[in-house]
Amino acid sequence: MKALVWLRENLFNSFFNSVLTLVTLALLYFSLRGILVWALTEARWSVVPDNMRLLMVGPFPPDQVWRVWAMLVLTLLVAGLVYGRLTGGRPPLWMWLGALLVYALIWPVVFPSTRFWLALALLALPAGILAGPYLPRRWLAPLAAVALVVILALPTAVNPNQWGGFFLTVLITIGVSLMAFPFGLLLALGRTGKLPVFRTLAILYIELIRGVPLVTVLFLSWIMVPLFVPEQWRLPDLISVSIGFSMFAAAYLAEYVRGGIQGVPKGQYEAAWALGLSGSQSARYIILPQAIRAVIPALIGQEIAIFKDTSLVYILGLFDLLYMALTVTKNPRYLGTDREVLLFVMFVYFVGAALMSYASRRLERAMGLGTR
């Protein structure tokens, strides 16, 4: 009954909306019918479970894959703890049910040794959100710092040239975000500051980087970064590319933060001066918290863009998710499965971006954005 009421109020509340709804449904039917018939009758979906390990971790040594699982579990657990502590919320029921559904679907196609780690990974995020509100706030930063050190140290026992798949995609996303945000923050402060030298340099950097395609920046960093270090300290290609990626993302993050800083009312600056706060204290305690809070949607949007743009590193020979997917389709046993594999890659990116977008909306509501 409620569904019929919703349909009448939202889709059939006028003659024009009723016609528009029927036309849209007809277009969807005719455009998706062929895809559904192919997906249900002709597609060779076995290529995905048969090559799941390659798609997830690439050429990572099989006996060291536990390191990847441990990183994933720890990352999700800490993310859940931080999110739960900041929002004070509880994991929704669909998160628990979704974890159980995913486990039930993947359980038959994974190795027995993987099922334990899979269960931990699926339960880590909701368990962290559930325990987050009980975590003292003063423990939050030290816990996140220790977890970050452990997460970054776990894969170092394996040659970076053997990192790949979705694991490499996530690693690049995290690494670029950690490097780009503080750099972008400094650029935003430099551009809004009163020192002409720093303001001019920040403007030149931001406008130059934003006027160049990301692919060009990646190629330049791949070629130029090794020139700044001694030959015996030659950096892996992953580090060189990540540095260029971070420089590119920092320029956009700086503009978002600058917009937030300019949106802080002038009275806040005057109140900070009246309290006798220095410029750095005003920025740290008064201006930046308000500025960053106001641009959380834009910052999360940039994080989603970083996550999706990691697919460009395959042109430099890094074994990311897209590279491994294209490699699978070249296997003689799986020739002609390009559509199946690429649809799976699209689904993985969509789920990752959707989860970040959902977390952003929950965080906005918890912080009162748009309501006060």
N, C-alpha and C positions, 0 to 999 in steps of 0.2 A: 504493500500500500504506500509506504513512504517513497519507494522508487517511482511509482506512478505520479505521485505528487511532485517529486523533484523534476521528472521529465516534463510535466505540464507547466511548471513554473519557470524552467530554464530553457527548454528546447522547443516547446510548442505553446508558448504564451501569446503568440500573435500569428497572423496568417503568413507574414513575411518570414518569421523565424521558423515556422513549420516547414515552409517550402525550402528554406536554406538548409534545415536539418536533413530533409529527405534527399536533397541533391548531394549534400556532403556524404551521406551514407552510401548513395549510389556510386559516387566517385571512389570512395574507399573500397567498396566491394569489387568494382571492376579493376582497380589498380592492384589490390592485394590478392585477388583470387588466384592469379597465376603464381605469385610467390608462395602462397599457402599450399597450392597443389604440388609445386616443386619441392617445398620443404618437407611435406608429409609423404611423398611418394617416390621422388627421384633423388633427393639429396643423400650423399654418403656421409652421414654424421659420425660414422665410426672413426673418421680421420682425427677428430678432436680427442676422444679418450685415448686413442692409440698413441698420440703424440703429446699427451698432457704434460709429461715431465719436461720435454723440450720447450713447450710453449711457456711453461712456468719458470724454469731455471736455466734453460739453454744448455750449454756444455759444462755446467757446474758438475764437479765429480760426484757420482752417486753416493759414495761413502761419506761425503761432507754435506749432503743436503740437509741434514739435521740443523746445521747452522742457519740456513735460510728459514726453516720452520721456527727455530728459537727466536730469530729476529722478528718474524711476523707476529708470533704470540706476544712477545714483549712489547712491540710497537702498539698493537691493538689494546693490550691491557693498560699501558700508560696513557694512550689516547682516551680510553674510556674513563680512567681515573680523573684525568684533567677535565674532560668534558663534564663528567658527573659532578665534580667539585665546583666548577664554574657555574653550571646551570642549576645544580641541586635537583635535577630531574631523575626519573627512573626510566630504564629502558622500556620502550613500548612492547606490547605483547607480540606485535608482528615481528620484532627483531628476534625474539626467542623462537617463534614458529618458523621464521625464515631460516634461522641457523639449523633447526632440525630438518627442514625440508631439503636444504642444500646438502646436508650430511647424508640424508637418505638417498638423494639422487647420485651423489658422487661416490658413496661407499662401495658400490659394486665394481667400479672401474679403477680403483686405486689399490696399491699394494697393502697387504695387512699391516706392515710397519708404518704406513702413512696414515692409517685411520686414526691412530692415537693423536698424532700431531694435528690432523684435520679437526678433530673434535675440540682440542684445546684452542685452535685458532678461531673457530666459529663461536666459542663461548667466551673468549677473552674480552671482546668489546662489550657485550652486555654485562658481563660480570664486573668489569671495570667501572661502567656507568653506575651499576648498583652500589658498588663500594665507595665510589668517589665522594658522595656527600659526607661520609664519615671520616674522610682523610683531613687532618688538620691543614689549614692553608699554608702554614710555615713549612710544611714538609713538601709542598707541591714542587717548588723550583729545584731543591736538591734532588728529589726523586727523579724528576724529568732529566736533570743533568747526568745523574749516574746511569740512568737507563739509556740515554743517548750515547754515552761513552761505550757501554756494553754492546749496544746495537751496532755501532760503527766498528768495534773491534772484532766482532764475531766472524765476518767474512774475510778478514785480512790474512788468514792462514791459507787462503786460496788465491792463486794468481788472478788479478783483475781481468786478464784477457779471457778467463773462463767464466766470468759472470755474464748472465744473459737472461732472456725471457722476460716475463712479467716482473720477476725479481729485480732485474736491472732497471726496468721502467720505474718501479716504485723507488728504488734507491736514488736514481737521478732526480726524481721529483722531490724527495726529502732533502737531498744534498743541495740542490739548486735553491730550494726555499730557504734553507738555513743560511746560505751565503747571500742570497739576494735581498732578504728583508732588512738586515742591519745596514747593508750598503745603500739600499734605497732610502732608508730612514736618514742616513747621513746626507744623501743628496737632497732630500726634501728640506732638511734643516739648513743646508748650505744655500739652497735657492731662495728660501724665505728669510735668510739672515741679512744682517746689515753690512757684513764685510764684502766689499766689491770683488775682491779676488776670488773668494770661495763662491760667491753668487754667480760670477761670470763663468767659472770653471764648471759649476753644476749645470748651468743653462746649456753651455756648449756640449757637455757630455750627454745630457738627456736628449737634446734635440738631434744630436748626431746619431745616437743609438736608435732613437725612435724613427729616424728616417732611413734606416738600413734594414733589409729583410733579415729575419732570424737565420736563414740558411747561410747567408753571407757571413754573419757573425760567427756561426759555428765553424765554418771553414777557416776563417781568419784565426780563431782561437786554436784550432787544431794545428795550424801551421806556425803561428807566431809564438804561442805560449812556450813551447820547448826552447825557443831562442833565448829566453830570459833565465834559464837555469843551466848549470854545468852539464856537460854530456854525461858524466857519471851519475848524475841525479835525474836522468831523463824521466819525465812524468809519463804515466800511462795515458793513452788516448782518452780514456774515460775522464781523467782529471782535467785535461786540457779542454775538452768539450764542455764539461760542467762549469768551468770558469767562464767561458764565453757565454754559455746559457744564462749564468747568474748575472753577468754584466748586462745582458739584454733585459732580463726580467726586472732588474733593479731600477732601470729607467722608468718603467711603467709603474712599479710600486711607488717610486718617488713622487710621481704625479698624483697618484691617489692620496698619498699621505699629505702632500702639499694642499690638495683640495680640502682635506679635513682640517688642516691647520688654519687655512683662510676662512673656514666656516666657524671657527671659535669666536664668540662675541668679543668685542674689544674690551668690554667690562671685565672679562676674565684676566686679561693682561694687566689692567689697572688694579684689580684686586690683588694680583700677585705682587705687583710693585708696592702696593700699600702695606703688604705684610712683610716687606723687606727681603723678598726672595731674589736671589740672583737670576741671571738669564738662564743658566743651566738648570737651576732648581725649578724655575717657572716652567721650563719645557718638560722637565721630567715628571713633576707632580701635578701640574695644572693643564698645560696645553696639549701635550701628546696623548695622555689618556682620553681626553675628550675627542681629539682629532681621529685617533685610531678607532675609537668606538663608533664614530659617525660613518666611517668608510669600511666597516667590516664587510658589507656585501661586495664592494668593489675588490677588496683584498682577497676574499674567497673566490671571486670570479677569476682573478689573476692566478690563484693557485690551481684552479681547474684548467686554465689555459696552459699553465706549465705542465700539468699532468698529460694533457692531450698532445702538446707540442713535443714531448719526448719522442714521439714516433718519428721525428725528423732525423734523429741520430743514426738511423739505419743506413742513411746515405753515406755515412762516414765509416761504415763497417762494424759498428757496435752491435752486439747480439741482443737487441731489445726485443720486445714482444712482436712487433711488426716484422723485424728481420727474421726471427725464428719461424713466424707464420709463412713468410714467403719461401723460406728454406724447405719447410715441410711440403709445400706444393710442388717442389722440384724433385721430390722423391718419386722414382718410377712407379712405385706401388700406389701413390696417391695423386697421379696426374689427373687433372680435370677437377680437382676439389678446391679450386681457388675461391669459389663463392662461399663454400661452407666454412673454410678457415677464416676468411676475411669477415664473414658475418659473426663468427665467434669473437674475433678481435674487436669488432665494433661493439659487441655486447659487453665485453670486459671494460672497455673505455666508458661506455654509457653507465654501467653500474658504478664504477669508481667515481665518475663525475656526479651522478645522482646522489650517492652517499654524502659526498662533500657538500653538495647543495642543500641536502636535508639537514645536515649538521649545522650549516650556516643559518638556516631559517630558525632552527631550534635555539641557537645561540642568540640570534637577534631578539626573539621573543623573550628569552630569559633576561636579557639586558634592557628590555623595554624599548627597543628601537621601533619608531613608528607609533608608539602609544603614549609617550610623554616627552 
